[in-house]
């Protein structure tokens, strides 16, 4: 079977999927993807029969490093501009999970030295009332970033409301305009956008990656993983992770295959990936023998499972990823754990986005 990869981009599925929260043998493994500080046991030209020395990524450490960087830059911004970076978070209703997430975000914003404003509305708020509040924040000079906590109650149109947030303040990057710019930049030869962010000459912001895809790219960059020309398999096509991530990977000149629940021969496709990024929401879907030796594996999946341990009557809940972590050890060259991998970086990348929008 050809090792060629197809770019499967389903931009038209954005509106229906946005914000809603299955081996080929090979005589050789992928070429090394790391800097000289980290060498894989397999090269492209030859393989060792011994197990790969898998490197486990410490997402908490990377997140802490990012927060410290943001704090320093926020202090400089404050001293130069005389104002603090400001983020306003809109919360509709009283969902327990949303309350937990919002509390974490506000605490992190305050740790970074930001001015964090929380605006709460009852679940019964009308769409027009919510839009009016967003428009007020759009014109507020003290608010540099607006975060709309999702999901919203069913009577509110998420797409319409998200589109009301100014592109210069949309810290989550979840808007039609932002996705359109991501798509255009993804196909533009030589462009590398969506990760660093920049201002164009007409003051129109370049596309801003949603926080989870941004966290994935941050890990790859900090681990000196090359993307250009690499075969990248993205498992999952959601508008929050899979779609924007695949578009940004294209802008970095990777060869991208996007898989979803209807994809046939999933195991064969994953076997071809030099880099595998999973956001399928299916616990332990991907086994170690599905992976090419030395592959870079970034597990975005967060799945709660229950298990009953021996000699214990009560079931125990725990969080696992889309990758069968234990079987991937000794096969993957680089591997993110769940928990403790991508997750800690998502809020850190949100803070990084706030700082960028303020500047």
C-alpha positions as a printed NumPy array, in Angstrom:
array([[  0.   ,   0.   ,   0.   ],
       [  1.249,   3.474,  -0.843],
       [  2.73 ,   5.459,   2.008],
       [  1.201,   8.575,   0.516],
       [ -1.177,  10.454,   2.679],
       [ -4.384,  12.226,   1.846],
       [ -5.355,  15.523,   3.308],
       [ -8.921,  15.097,   4.393],
       [-10.171,  18.537,   5.357],
       [-13.832,  18.909,   6.132],
       [-14.227,  22.642,   6.664],
       [-17.905,  22.478,   5.762],
       [-18.549,  20.348,   8.84 ],
       [-17.509,  23.216,  11.081],
       [-21.025,  24.488,  11.703],
       [-22.377,  21.094,  12.752],
       [-19.405,  20.025,  14.855],
       [-18.18 ,  23.227,  16.452],
       [-18.025,  23.401,  20.222],
       [-19.907,  20.209,  21.096],
       [-18.111,  18.601,  23.461],
       [-10.109,   1.644,  13.656],
       [ -0.976,  -2.601,  10.355],
       [  0.893,  -2.241,   7.528],
       [  4.157,  -4.104,   7.932],
       [  7.216,  -1.993,   7.36 ],
       [ 10.848,  -2.848,   7.28 ],
       [ 11.842,   0.509,   8.604],
       [ 10.619,   3.231,  10.924],
       [ 10.264,   6.976,  10.373],
       [ 13.259,   9.257,  10.158],
       [ 14.338,  10.882,  13.422],
       [ 12.193,  13.869,  14.366],
       [ 14.226,  15.224,  17.246],
       [ 17.23 ,  17.397,  17.81 ],
       [ 20.588,  15.881,  18.673],
       [ 19.679,  15.93 ,  22.36 ],
       [ 17.195,  13.112,  21.808],
       [ 18.007,  10.22 ,  19.476],
       [ 15.594,   7.445,  18.633],
       [ 16.653,   3.822,  18.615],
       [ 15.344,   3.436,  15.045],
       [ 16.471,   5.432,  12.046],
       [ 14.722,   5.638,   8.695],
       [ 17.223,   3.314,   7.088],
       [ 17.353,   0.617,   9.713],
       [ 15.559,  -0.721,  12.758],
       [ 16.698,  -2.26 ,  15.966],
       [ 14.765,  -5.238,  17.239],
       [ 15.123,  -3.922,  20.777],
       [ 12.466,  -1.716,  22.346],
       [ 12.436,   2.011,  21.744],
       [ 13.441,   4.241,  24.642],
       [ 10.182,   6.168,  24.996],
       [ 10.4  ,   9.699,  26.271],
       [  7.399,  10.792,  28.371],
       [  6.505,  14.459,  28.142],
       [  5.861,  16.369,  31.36 ],
       [  3.029,  18.686,  30.388],
       [  2.868,  20.27 ,  33.819],
       [  6.462,  21.45 ,  33.587],
       [  5.941,  22.926,  30.132],
       [  2.776,  24.66 ,  31.324],
       [  4.59 ,  26.137,  34.315],
       [  7.347,  27.403,  32.033],
       [  4.78 ,  29.071,  29.781],
       [  3.025,  30.736,  32.708],
       [  6.305,  32.15 ,  34.003],
       [  7.076,  33.52 ,  30.537],
       [  3.63 ,  35.091,  30.3  ],
       [  3.972,  36.637,  33.77 ],
       [  7.244,  38.315,  32.817],
       [  5.844,  39.671,  29.563],
       [  2.646,  40.834,  31.272],
       [  4.707,  42.826,  33.767],
       [  6.551,  44.505,  30.915],
       [  3.254,  45.289,  29.198],
       [  1.892,  46.81 ,  32.405],
       [  4.962,  48.971,  32.939],
       [  4.914,  50.226,  29.346],
       [  1.178,  50.744,  28.852],
       [  0.093,  51.541,  32.393],
       [ -2.729,  48.995,  32.24 ],
       [ -3.004,  45.291,  32.937],
       [ -3.955,  42.678,  30.376],
       [ -7.672,  42.145,  30.804],
       [ -9.801,  39.083,  30.165],
       [-13.569,  38.971,  30.598],
       [-15.223,  35.577,  30.967],
       [-18.928,  35.202,  30.255],
       [-20.712,  32.363,  32.046],
       [-24.326,  31.444,  31.294],
       [-26.155,  29.188,  33.733],
       [-24.76 ,  27.223,  36.652],
       [-23.173,  24.05 ,  35.246],
       [-20.868,  22.431,  37.795],
       [-18.194,  21.5  ,  35.238],
       [-18.227,  24.975,  33.706],
       [-17.85 ,  26.548,  37.133],
       [-14.753,  24.447,  37.815],
       [-13.16 ,  25.348,  34.481],
       [-13.92 ,  29.033,  34.887],
       [-12.468,  29.105,  38.393],
       [ -9.227,  27.537,  37.127],
       [ -8.967,  30.026,  34.284],
       [ -9.564,  33.018,  36.52 ],
       [ -7.036,  31.801,  39.082],
       [ -4.435,  31.349,  36.345],
       [ -5.193,  34.761,  34.875],
       [ -4.68 ,  36.374,  38.253],
       [ -1.435,  34.428,  38.697],
       [ -0.246,  35.921,  35.421],
       [ -1.051,  39.393,  36.67 ],
       [ -4.081,  39.881,  34.432],
       [ -7.25 ,  41.698,  35.339],
       [ -9.837,  38.905,  35.311],
       [-13.497,  39.834,  35.08 ],
       [-16.266,  37.249,  35.44 ],
       [-19.727,  38.081,  34.092],
       [-22.528,  35.681,  35.011],
       [-25.984,  35.386,  33.505],
       [-28.897,  33.079,  34.335],
       [-29.595,  30.218,  31.942],
       [-32.786,  32.008,  30.947],
       [-30.97 ,  34.961,  29.338],
       [-32.155,  35.812,  25.854],
       [-29.859,  35.712,  22.867],
       [-30.187,  39.435,  22.274],
       [-29.297,  40.234,  25.881],
       [-26.163,  38.107,  25.644],
       [-25.167,  39.681,  22.341],
       [-25.613,  43.142,  23.832],
       [-23.244,  42.235,  26.687],
       [-20.637,  40.987,  24.21 ],
       [-20.906,  44.161,  22.163],
       [-20.269,  46.219,  25.292],
       [-17.118,  44.218,  26.005],
       [-16.017,  44.633,  22.387],
       [-15.88 ,  48.381,  22.93 ],
       [-14.312,  48.258,  26.401],
       [-10.652,  49.405,  26.327],
       [ -9.883,  47.505,  29.541],
       [-10.967,  44.164,  28.059],
       [ -8.369,  42.733,  25.684],
       [ -9.769,  39.202,  25.521],
       [-13.291,  37.788,  25.708],
       [-13.958,  34.184,  26.677],
       [-17.423,  32.68 ,  26.304],
       [-17.642,  29.577,  28.472],
       [-19.217,  26.707,  26.542],
       [-21.543,  24.945,  26.208],
       [-24.439,  27.364,  26.211],
       [-28.063,  26.508,  27.004],
       [-29.814,  24.942,  23.987],
       [-32.026,  27.941,  23.231],
       [-28.94 ,  30.049,  22.428],
       [-27.252,  29.858,  19.02 ],
       [-23.569,  29.278,  19.827],
       [-22.332,  30.04 ,  16.305],
       [-24.193,  33.315,  16.094],
       [-23.101,  34.43 ,  19.555],
       [-19.461,  33.478,  19.01 ],
       [-19.476,  35.463,  15.776],
       [-20.401,  38.575,  17.76 ],
       [-17.082,  38.548,  19.637],
       [-14.596,  40.912,  18.022],
       [-11.85 ,  39.045,  16.165],
       [ -9.357,  41.251,  17.99 ],
       [-10.655,  39.917,  21.333],
       [-11.73 ,  36.337,  20.521],
       [ -9.27 ,  34.51 ,  22.754],
       [-10.617,  31.026,  21.965],
       [-10.452,  31.457,  18.195],
       [-13.845,  29.783,  17.82 ],
       [-15.425,  31.851,  15.072],
       [-16.231,  31.412,  11.409],
       [-13.907,  34.242,  10.375],
       [-10.996,  32.81 ,  12.339],
       [-11.511,  29.354,  10.846],
       [-11.641,  30.871,   7.384],
       [ -8.278,  32.55 ,   7.924],
       [ -6.866,  29.31 ,   9.306],
       [ -8.02 ,  27.506,   6.16 ],
       [ -6.506,  30.123,   3.856],
       [ -3.226,  30.18 ,   5.734],
       [ -3.125,  26.391,   5.786],
       [ -2.989,  26.261,   2.01 ],
       [ -0.744,  29.29 ,   1.532],
       [  2.731,  28.182,   0.428],
       [  5.395,  29.092,   2.94 ],
       [  3.039,  30.508,   5.55 ],
       [  3.436,  29.523,   9.178],
       [  0.601,  30.977,  11.152],
       [ -1.891,  30.248,  13.818],
       [  0.746,  29.422,  16.424],
       [  2.693,  32.61 ,  17.031],
       [  0.042,  35.054,  15.845],
       [  0.816,  38.393,  14.268],
       [ -0.808,  41.608,  13.127],
       [ -1.118,  42.246,   9.438],
       [ -0.575,  45.686,   7.9  ],
       [ -4.308,  46.437,   7.927],
       [ -4.438,  45.573,  11.65 ],
       [ -6.433,  42.428,  10.931],
       [ -5.303,  39.666,  13.299],
       [ -3.878,  36.522,  11.826],
       [ -5.702,  33.319,  12.776],
       [ -5.501,  32.371,  16.421],
       [ -5.438,  28.674,  17.214],
       [ -7.901,  27.371,  19.806],
       [ -6.077,  26.529,  23.016],
       [ -5.882,  22.732,  22.701],
       [ -4.412,  22.671,  19.166],
       [ -2.065,  25.432,  20.263],
       [ -0.977,  23.256,  23.205],
       [ -0.202,  20.365,  20.84 ],
       [  1.975,  22.542,  18.614],
       [  3.675,  24.06 ,  21.648],
       [  4.711,  20.598,  22.826],
       [  6.06 ,  19.686,  19.394],
       [  7.995,  22.93 ,  19.145],
       [  9.52 ,  22.715,  22.609],
       [ 10.548,  19.108,  21.971],
       [ 12.189,  20.144,  18.675],
       [  9.9  ,  17.945,  16.614],
       [ 10.107,  18.812,  12.936],
       [  6.815,  19.096,  11.065],
       [  7.911,  19.996,   7.559],
       [  7.373,  17.059,   5.207],
       [  6.388,  14.704,   8.023],
       [  3.442,  12.322,   7.766],
       [  1.005,  13.409,  10.482],
       [ -2.129,  11.443,  11.34 ],
       [ -4.807,  13.367,  13.224],
       [ -7.505,  11.155,  14.749],
       [-10.631,  13.244,  15.271],
       [-12.082,  16.094,  13.226],
       [-13.846,  18.247,  15.801],
       [-13.945,  21.988,  15.283],
       [-12.268,  22.491,  18.652],
       [ -9.217,  20.263,  18.054],
       [ -8.953,  18.144,  14.907],
       [ -9.996,  20.626,  12.243],
       [ -8.027,  23.715,  13.358],
       [ -5.023,  21.554,  14.222],
       [ -4.962,  19.921,  10.785],
       [ -5.185,  23.322,   9.094],
       [ -2.276,  24.659,  11.126],
       [ -0.214,  21.53 ,  10.448],
       [ -0.699,  22.167,   6.743],
       [  0.686,  25.675,   7.176],
       [  3.799,  24.056,   8.658],
       [  4.117,  21.942,   5.486],
       [  3.25 ,  18.646,   7.112],
       [  1.466,  15.948,   5.102],
       [ -1.758,  15.521,   7.027],
       [ -4.333,  12.739,   7.148],
       [ -7.456,  13.37 ,   9.223],
       [ -9.329,  10.3  ,  10.484],
       [-12.796,  10.086,  11.989],
       [-15.395,   7.519,  13.029],
       [-16.15 ,   6.558,   9.411],
       [-12.503,   6.127,   8.421],
       [-11.699,   2.655,   7.122],
       [ -8.444,   0.828,   7.926],
       [ -7.646,   3.189,  10.773],
       [ -4.942,   0.893,  12.123],
       [ -3.144,   0.86 ,   8.765],
       [ -3.278,   4.628,   8.445],
       [ -1.934,   5.188,  11.954],
       [  0.917,   2.762,  11.25 ],
       [  2.097,   5.124,   8.523],
       [  2.206,   8.166,  10.778],
       [  5.518,   9.614,  11.865],
       [  3.488,  11.851,  14.156],
       [  0.136,  10.692,  15.561],
       [ -2.202,  13.134,  17.299],
       [ -5.373,  11.728,  18.822],
       [ -8.52 ,  13.567,  19.865],
       [-11.124,  10.857,  19.34 ],
       [-12.67 ,  10.603,  22.79 ],
       [-12.373,   6.808,  22.775],
       [-10.492,   5.248,  25.712],
       [ -7.388,   3.232,  24.768],
       [ -8.476,   3.053,  21.133],
       [ -4.952,   3.081,  19.726],
       [ -2.711,   0.17 ,  20.69 ],
       [  1.046,   0.158,  20.763],
       [  1.313,  -2.264,  17.825],
       [ -0.627,   0.219,  15.691],
       [  2.258,   2.674,  15.932],
       [  5.329,   2.917,  13.78 ],
       [  8.472,   2.432,  15.899],
       [  9.749,   5.781,  17.107],
       [  6.575,   7.681,  16.272],
       [  5.744,  10.895,  18.084],
       [  2.398,  10.391,  19.838],
       [  0.399,  13.279,  21.28 ],
       [ -2.723,  12.112,  23.118],
       [ -5.39 ,  14.78 ,  23.481],
       [ -8.137,  12.365,  24.536],
       [ -9.657,  12.708,  27.992],
       [-11.862,   9.737,  28.859],
       [-13.267,   8.827,  32.255],
       [-13.45 ,   5.071,  32.827],
       [-14.389,   2.913,  35.788],
       [-12.534,  -0.152,  36.957],
       [-12.901,  -2.529,  39.872],
       [ -9.604,  -3.492,  41.361],
       [ -8.987,  -6.875,  42.872],
       [-10.219,  -7.342,  46.459],
       [-12.14 ,  -4.037,  46.272],
       [-15.916,  -3.759,  46.067],
       [-16.147,  -0.144,  44.958],
       [-15.424,   0.872,  41.4  ],
       [-12.666,   3.376,  40.838],
       [-12.9  ,   6.203,  38.345],
       [ -9.861,   7.349,  36.454],
       [ -8.973,   9.323,  33.36 ],
       [ -7.26 ,   7.702,  30.373],
       [ -6.377,   8.869,  26.888],
       [ -7.164,   7.614,  23.403],
       [ -3.854,   5.728,  23.368],
       [ -3.224,   2.515,  25.315],
       [ -0.356,   4.085,  27.22 ],
       [  1.227,   0.897,  28.578],
       [  1.418,  -0.813,  25.182],
       [  2.775,   2.361,  23.556],
       [  5.764,   2.383,  25.904],
       [  8.713,   0.906,  24.067],
       [  7.19 ,   1.687,  20.664],
       [  6.642,   5.43 ,  20.598],
       [  9.676,   7.673,  20.595],
       [  7.84 ,  10.515,  22.27 ],
       [  4.589,  10.132,  24.212],
       [  2.296,  12.431,  26.165],
       [  0.518,  10.874,  29.165],
       [ -3.107,  11.326,  30.192],
       [ -3.451,  13.003,  32.566],
       [ -0.425,  15.285,  32.758],
       [  0.31 ,  15.761,  29.063],
       [ -1.633,  18.127,  26.843],
       [ -4.244,  19.025,  29.468],
       [ -2.118,  21.286,  31.688],
       [ -1.076,  23.311,  28.647],
       [ -4.549,  24.302,  27.502],
       [ -5.088,  26.99 ,  30.127],
       [ -1.464,  28.101,  29.784],
       [ -2.017,  28.627,  26.053],
       [ -5.177,  30.577,  26.842],
       [ -3.075,  32.949,  28.94 ],
       [ -0.58 ,  33.228,  26.103],
       [ -3.416,  34.171,  23.759],
       [ -4.639,  36.847,  26.175],
       [ -1.197,  38.43 ,  26.222],
       [ -0.986,  38.376,  22.429],
       [ -4.381,  40.043,  22.029],
       [ -3.447,  42.717,  24.567],
       [ -0.295,  43.548,  22.638]])
